[in-house]
């Protein structure tokens, strides 16, 4: 997800709406504005990639998100 979507709506709001419908899921934010997410207020995103980014950064974040999601499922 991005912080600011192409139609100028909030990616944070979109993610919150989806989680309200689908339940908690790992989300990777890819943004040019990381300071908008890293405010010190909880909750903060577990996965954040700053633009510009590399393919390796995305692969790593997706792998981590999938791993943590699978371990949470096993522990439920």
N, CA, C and O atoms as CSV, one atom per row, in Angstrom:
chain,resi,resn,atom,element,x,y,z
A,1,UNK,N,N,0.849,-1.176,0.000
A,1,UNK,CA,C,0.000,0.000,0.000
A,1,UNK,C,C,0.890,1.233,0.000
A,1,UNK,O,O,2.016,1.200,0.497
A,2,UNK,N,N,0.391,2.289,-0.545
A,2,UNK,CA,C,1.090,3.563,-0.489
A,2,UNK,C,C,0.325,4.473,0.466
A,2,UNK,O,O,-0.860,4.260,0.722
A,3,UNK,N,N,0.995,5.468,0.981
A,3,UNK,CA,C,0.367,6.416,1.903
A,3,UNK,C,C,-0.668,7.255,1.167
A,3,UNK,O,O,-1.791,7.441,1.636
A,4,UNK,N,N,-0.264,7.758,0.005
A,4,UNK,CA,C,-1.149,8.604,-0.793
A,4,UNK,C,C,-1.405,7.887,-2.109
A,4,UNK,O,O,-0.471,7.611,-2.862
A,5,UNK,N,N,-2.658,7.590,-2.384
A,5,UNK,CA,C,-3.019,6.858,-3.591
A,5,UNK,C,C,-3.159,7.807,-4.779
A,5,UNK,O,O,-3.191,9.025,-4.606
A,6,UNK,N,N,-3.241,7.251,-5.968
A,6,UNK,CA,C,-3.276,8.048,-7.197
A,6,UNK,C,C,-4.428,9.047,-7.221
A,6,UNK,O,O,-4.307,10.122,-7.806
A,7,UNK,N,N,-5.542,8.694,-6.586
A,7,UNK,CA,C,-6.690,9.612,-6.558
A,7,UNK,C,C,-6.642,10.566,-5.366
A,7,UNK,O,O,-7.636,11.214,-5.037
A,8,UNK,N,N,-5.469,10.644,-4.722
A,8,UNK,CA,C,-5.213,11.492,-3.552
A,8,UNK,C,C,-5.920,11.028,-2.294
A,8,UNK,O,O,-5.920,11.747,-1.294
A,9,UNK,N,N,-6.521,9.848,-2.312
A,9,UNK,CA,C,-7.106,9.310,-1.086
A,9,UNK,C,C,-5.996,8.685,-0.239
A,9,UNK,O,O,-4.863,8.535,-0.699
A,10,UNK,N,N,-6.324,8.331,0.973
A,10,UNK,CA,C,-5.348,7.823,1.929
A,10,UNK,C,C,-5.197,6.310,1.820
A,10,UNK,O,O,-6.170,5.568,1.952
A,11,UNK,N,N,-3.975,5.864,1.581
A,11,UNK,CA,C,-3.693,4.433,1.587
A,11,UNK,C,C,-3.851,3.836,2.967
A,11,UNK,O,O,-4.218,2.669,3.105
A,12,UNK,N,N,-3.576,4.630,3.993
A,12,UNK,CA,C,-3.739,4.160,5.372
A,12,UNK,C,C,-5.207,3.865,5.639
A,12,UNK,O,O,-5.543,2.830,6.215
A,13,UNK,N,N,-6.084,4.781,5.218
A,13,UNK,CA,C,-7.523,4.552,5.393
A,13,UNK,C,C,-7.983,3.330,4.605
A,13,UNK,O,O,-8.798,2.545,5.091
A,14,UNK,N,N,-7.463,3.168,3.392
A,14,UNK,CA,C,-7.840,2.012,2.572
A,14,UNK,C,C,-7.433,0.710,3.248
A,14,UNK,O,O,-8.204,-0.250,3.265
A,15,UNK,N,N,-6.230,0.673,3.804
A,15,UNK,CA,C,-5.763,-0.529,4.509
A,15,UNK,C,C,-6.627,-0.788,5.736
A,15,UNK,O,O,-7.018,-1.927,5.990
A,16,UNK,N,N,-6.926,0.254,6.491
A,16,UNK,CA,C,-7.773,0.080,7.678
A,16,UNK,C,C,-9.156,-0.441,7.304
A,16,UNK,O,O,-9.705,-1.295,8.001
A,17,UNK,N,N,-9.723,0.064,6.215
A,17,UNK,CA,C,-11.028,-0.417,5.750
A,17,UNK,C,C,-10.960,-1.893,5.368
A,17,UNK,O,O,-11.837,-2.675,5.737
A,18,UNK,N,N,-9.918,-2.273,4.628
A,18,UNK,CA,C,-9.766,-3.676,4.226
A,18,UNK,C,C,-9.587,-4.591,5.426
A,18,UNK,O,O,-10.159,-5.680,5.471
A,19,UNK,N,N,-8.799,-4.155,6.396
A,19,UNK,CA,C,-8.601,-4.978,7.592
A,19,UNK,C,C,-9.894,-5.108,8.386
A,19,UNK,O,O,-10.142,-6.138,9.013
A,20,UNK,N,N,-10.713,-4.068,8.361
A,20,UNK,CA,C,-12.005,-4.150,9.027
A,20,UNK,C,C,-12.897,-5.203,8.393
A,20,UNK,O,O,-13.680,-5.857,9.082
A,21,UNK,N,N,-12.780,-5.367,7.088
A,21,UNK,CA,C,-13.591,-6.353,6.372
A,21,UNK,C,C,-12.967,-7.745,6.375
A,21,UNK,O,O,-13.678,-8.742,6.502
A,22,UNK,N,N,-11.649,-7.819,6.237
A,22,UNK,CA,C,-10.972,-9.103,6.036
A,22,UNK,C,C,-10.207,-9.603,7.255
A,22,UNK,O,O,-9.722,-10.735,7.263
A,23,UNK,N,N,-10.096,-8.773,8.277
A,23,UNK,CA,C,-9.291,-9.138,9.436
A,23,UNK,C,C,-7.853,-8.679,9.253
A,23,UNK,O,O,-7.467,-8.181,8.196
A,24,UNK,N,N,-7.086,-8.859,10.295
A,24,UNK,CA,C,-5.696,-8.405,10.290
A,24,UNK,C,C,-4.893,-9.211,9.279
A,24,UNK,O,O,-4.943,-10.441,9.261
A,25,UNK,N,N,-4.165,-8.506,8.452
A,25,UNK,CA,C,-3.287,-9.097,7.452
A,25,UNK,C,C,-1.975,-8.331,7.470
A,25,UNK,O,O,-1.953,-7.153,7.827
A,26,UNK,N,N,-0.881,-8.980,7.092
A,26,UNK,CA,C,0.368,-8.219,6.982
A,26,UNK,C,C,0.269,-7.238,5.815
A,26,UNK,O,O,-0.223,-7.582,4.740
A,27,UNK,N,N,0.735,-6.034,6.037
A,27,UNK,CA,C,0.690,-4.992,5.014
A,27,UNK,C,C,2.092,-4.441,4.848
A,27,UNK,O,O,2.787,-4.163,5.825
A,28,UNK,N,N,2.492,-4.287,3.612
A,28,UNK,CA,C,3.774,-3.662,3.303
A,28,UNK,C,C,3.466,-2.293,2.713
A,28,UNK,O,O,2.838,-2.187,1.660
A,29,UNK,N,N,3.910,-1.254,3.396
A,29,UNK,CA,C,3.760,0.093,2.867
A,29,UNK,C,C,5.011,0.432,2.075
A,29,UNK,O,O,6.129,0.265,2.562
A,30,UNK,N,N,4.818,0.906,0.857
A,30,UNK,CA,C,5.900,1.404,0.015
A,30,UNK,C,C,5.564,2.858,-0.252
A,30,UNK,O,O,4.558,3.161,-0.893
A,31,UNK,N,N,6.409,3.761,0.241
A,31,UNK,CA,C,6.037,5.173,0.205
A,31,UNK,C,C,7.250,6.087,0.099
A,31,UNK,O,O,8.353,5.744,0.525
A,32,UNK,N,N,7.020,7.236,-0.469
A,32,UNK,CA,C,8.027,8.291,-0.488
A,32,UNK,C,C,7.930,9.151,0.766
A,32,UNK,O,O,8.730,10.067,0.958
A,33,UNK,N,N,6.949,8.859,1.619
A,33,UNK,CA,C,6.702,9.667,2.810
A,33,UNK,C,C,6.705,8.816,4.078
A,33,UNK,O,O,5.685,8.759,4.765
A,34,UNK,N,N,7.815,8.149,4.414
A,34,UNK,CA,C,7.818,7.272,5.597
A,34,UNK,C,C,7.543,8.020,6.893
A,34,UNK,O,O,7.034,7.434,7.849
A,35,UNK,N,N,7.872,9.297,6.937
A,35,UNK,CA,C,7.653,10.071,8.161
A,35,UNK,C,C,6.170,10.180,8.502
A,35,UNK,O,O,5.825,10.424,9.658
A,36,UNK,N,N,5.296,10.008,7.532
A,36,UNK,CA,C,3.854,10.045,7.805
A,36,UNK,C,C,3.381,8.795,8.541
A,36,UNK,O,O,2.345,8.810,9.205
A,37,UNK,N,N,4.145,7.719,8.419
A,37,UNK,CA,C,3.792,6.482,9.119
A,37,UNK,C,C,4.533,6.340,10.431
A,37,UNK,O,O,3.985,5.827,11.406
A,38,UNK,N,N,5.773,6.791,10.460
A,38,UNK,CA,C,6.617,6.598,11.639
A,38,UNK,C,C,6.495,7.796,12.562
A,38,UNK,O,O,7.388,8.641,12.637
A,39,UNK,N,N,5.380,7.852,13.258
A,39,UNK,CA,C,5.075,9.006,14.106
A,39,UNK,C,C,5.371,8.764,15.577
A,39,UNK,O,O,5.344,9.697,16.380
A,40,UNK,N,N,5.652,7.516,15.936
A,40,UNK,CA,C,5.824,7.171,17.344
A,40,UNK,C,C,4.532,6.724,17.985
A,40,UNK,O,O,4.539,6.208,19.103
A,41,UNK,N,N,3.419,6.915,17.295
A,41,UNK,CA,C,2.125,6.444,17.793
A,41,UNK,C,C,1.939,4.991,17.394
A,41,UNK,O,O,2.410,4.561,16.341
A,42,UNK,N,N,1.269,4.259,18.216
A,42,UNK,CA,C,1.012,2.849,17.920
A,42,UNK,C,C,-0.356,2.707,17.291
A,42,UNK,O,O,-1.230,3.515,17.606
A,43,UNK,N,N,-0.602,1.756,16.441
A,43,UNK,CA,C,0.390,0.839,15.897
A,43,UNK,C,C,1.126,1.468,14.720
A,43,UNK,O,O,0.576,2.301,13.999
A,44,UNK,N,N,2.358,1.063,14.541
A,44,UNK,CA,C,3.140,1.464,13.383
A,44,UNK,C,C,3.297,0.249,12.483
A,44,UNK,O,O,3.217,-0.886,12.952
A,45,UNK,N,N,3.519,0.476,11.203
A,45,UNK,CA,C,3.608,-0.659,10.282
A,45,UNK,C,C,4.831,-1.521,10.555
A,45,UNK,O,O,5.907,-1.014,10.872
A,46,UNK,N,N,4.653,-2.817,10.429
A,46,UNK,CA,C,5.772,-3.738,10.608
A,46,UNK,C,C,6.661,-3.755,9.374
A,46,UNK,O,O,7.851,-4.056,9.470
A,47,UNK,N,N,6.095,-3.437,8.221
A,47,UNK,CA,C,6.837,-3.508,6.968
A,47,UNK,C,C,6.712,-2.182,6.237
A,47,UNK,O,O,5.619,-1.762,5.857
A,48,UNK,N,N,7.851,-1.534,6.049
A,48,UNK,CA,C,7.877,-0.221,5.421
A,48,UNK,C,C,9.079,-0.146,4.496
A,48,UNK,O,O,10.207,-0.419,4.907
A,49,UNK,N,N,8.836,0.222,3.255
A,49,UNK,CA,C,9.896,0.400,2.270
A,49,UNK,C,C,9.794,1.828,1.762
A,49,UNK,O,O,8.722,2.282,1.363
A,50,UNK,N,N,10.927,2.536,1.782
A,50,UNK,CA,C,10.952,3.911,1.283
A,50,UNK,C,C,11.264,3.920,-0.208
A,50,UNK,O,O,12.091,3.148,-0.694
A,51,UNK,N,N,10.585,4.810,-0.919
A,51,UNK,CA,C,10.890,5.017,-2.334
A,51,UNK,C,C,12.097,5.930,-2.443
A,51,UNK,O,O,12.234,6.832,-1.617
A,52,UNK,N,N,12.951,5.754,-3.387
A,52,UNK,CA,C,12.998,4.664,-4.358
A,52,UNK,C,C,13.428,3.371,-3.672
A,52,UNK,O,O,14.109,3.399,-2.647
A,53,UNK,N,N,13.033,2.262,-4.234
A,53,UNK,CA,C,13.312,0.964,-3.630
A,53,UNK,C,C,13.864,0.011,-4.678
A,53,UNK,O,O,13.805,0.270,-5.880
A,54,UNK,N,N,14.404,-1.101,-4.186
A,54,UNK,CA,C,14.935,-2.124,-5.080
A,54,UNK,C,C,14.025,-3.346,-5.047
A,54,UNK,O,O,13.236,-3.525,-4.120
A,55,UNK,N,N,14.146,-4.164,-6.054
A,55,UNK,CA,C,13.391,-5.413,-6.101
A,55,UNK,C,C,13.755,-6.277,-4.900
A,55,UNK,O,O,12.886,-6.931,-4.323
A,56,UNK,N,N,15.021,-6.288,-4.520
A,56,UNK,CA,C,15.449,-7.094,-3.371
A,56,UNK,C,C,14.767,-6.655,-2.081
A,56,UNK,O,O,14.435,-7.496,-1.245
A,57,UNK,N,N,14.552,-5.360,-1.905
A,57,UNK,CA,C,13.850,-4.879,-0.712
A,57,UNK,C,C,12.415,-5.395,-0.681
A,57,UNK,O,O,11.917,-5.791,0.373
A,58,UNK,N,N,11.761,-5.390,-1.823
A,58,UNK,CA,C,10.377,-5.866,-1.895
A,58,UNK,C,C,10.324,-7.367,-1.640
A,58,UNK,O,O,9.476,-7.837,-0.881
A,59,UNK,N,N,11.213,-8.115,-2.262
A,59,UNK,CA,C,11.250,-9.566,-2.055
A,59,UNK,C,C,11.476,-9.887,-0.588
A,59,UNK,O,O,10.816,-10.767,-0.036
A,60,UNK,N,N,12.398,-9.184,0.044
A,60,UNK,CA,C,12.687,-9.411,1.460
A,60,UNK,C,C,11.473,-9.105,2.332
A,60,UNK,O,O,11.138,-9.883,3.226
A,61,UNK,N,N,10.816,-7.979,2.078
A,61,UNK,CA,C,9.646,-7.605,2.882
A,61,UNK,C,C,8.502,-8.593,2.691
A,61,UNK,O,O,7.835,-8.956,3.659
A,62,UNK,N,N,8.267,-9.032,1.465
A,62,UNK,CA,C,7.203,-10.007,1.207
A,62,UNK,C,C,7.523,-11.326,1.902
A,62,UNK,O,O,6.642,-11.939,2.505
A,63,UNK,N,N,8.771,-11.762,1.824
A,63,UNK,CA,C,9.172,-13.005,2.499
A,63,UNK,C,C,8.954,-12.908,4.002
A,63,UNK,O,O,8.436,-13.840,4.618
A,64,UNK,N,N,9.346,-11.785,4.593
A,64,UNK,CA,C,9.163,-11.598,6.033
A,64,UNK,C,C,7.683,-11.556,6.395
A,64,UNK,O,O,7.267,-12.170,7.378
A,65,UNK,N,N,6.893,-10.840,5.615
A,65,UNK,CA,C,5.457,-10.747,5.899
A,65,UNK,C,C,4.805,-12.123,5.826
A,65,UNK,O,O,3.977,-12.467,6.670
A,66,UNK,N,N,5.177,-12.907,4.822
A,66,UNK,CA,C,4.611,-14.251,4.686
A,66,UNK,C,C,5.046,-15.140,5.845
A,66,UNK,O,O,4.244,-15.919,6.360
A,67,UNK,N,N,6.302,-15.034,6.258
A,67,UNK,CA,C,6.794,-15.839,7.370
A,67,UNK,C,C,6.047,-15.492,8.652
A,67,UNK,O,O,5.547,-16.381,9.341
A,68,UNK,N,N,5.969,-14.201,8.973
A,68,UNK,CA,C,5.302,-13.811,10.213
A,68,UNK,C,C,3.818,-14.135,10.179
A,68,UNK,O,O,3.238,-14.497,11.203
A,69,UNK,N,N,3.202,-14.010,9.019
A,69,UNK,CA,C,1.792,-14.361,8.889
A,69,UNK,C,C,1.581,-15.851,9.120
A,69,UNK,O,O,0.613,-16.245,9.770
A,70,UNK,N,N,2.473,-16.678,8.599
A,70,UNK,CA,C,2.324,-18.130,8.770
A,70,UNK,C,C,2.577,-18.544,10.209
A,70,UNK,O,O,1.917,-19.459,10.701
A,71,UNK,N,N,3.509,-17.901,10.900
A,71,UNK,CA,C,3.759,-18.269,12.297
A,71,UNK,C,C,2.617,-17.811,13.185
A,71,UNK,O,O,2.297,-18.483,14.166
A,72,UNK,N,N,1.990,-16.677,12.865
A,72,UNK,CA,C,0.829,-16.229,13.638
A,72,UNK,C,C,-0.331,-17.189,13.450
A,72,UNK,O,O,-1.062,-17.471,14.399
A,73,UNK,N,N,-0.508,-17.693,12.237
A,73,UNK,CA,C,-1.575,-18.658,11.959
A,73,UNK,C,C,-1.340,-19.941,12.742
A,73,UNK,O,O,-2.279,-20.503,13.305
A,74,UNK,N,N,-0.107,-20.405,12.783
A,74,UNK,CA,C,0.216,-21.628,13.518
A,74,UNK,C,C,0.000,-21.463,15.013
A,74,UNK,O,O,-0.383,-22.414,15.694
A,75,UNK,N,N,0.242,-20.262,15.528
A,75,UNK,CA,C,0.109,-20.014,16.964
A,75,UNK,C,C,-1.332,-19.737,17.376
A,75,UNK,O,O,-1.622,-19.654,18.569
A,76,UNK,N,N,-2.232,-19.593,16.421
A,76,UNK,CA,C,-3.640,-19.299,16.742
A,76,UNK,C,C,-4.379,-20.539,17.158
A,76,UNK,O,O,-5.570,-20.476,17.462
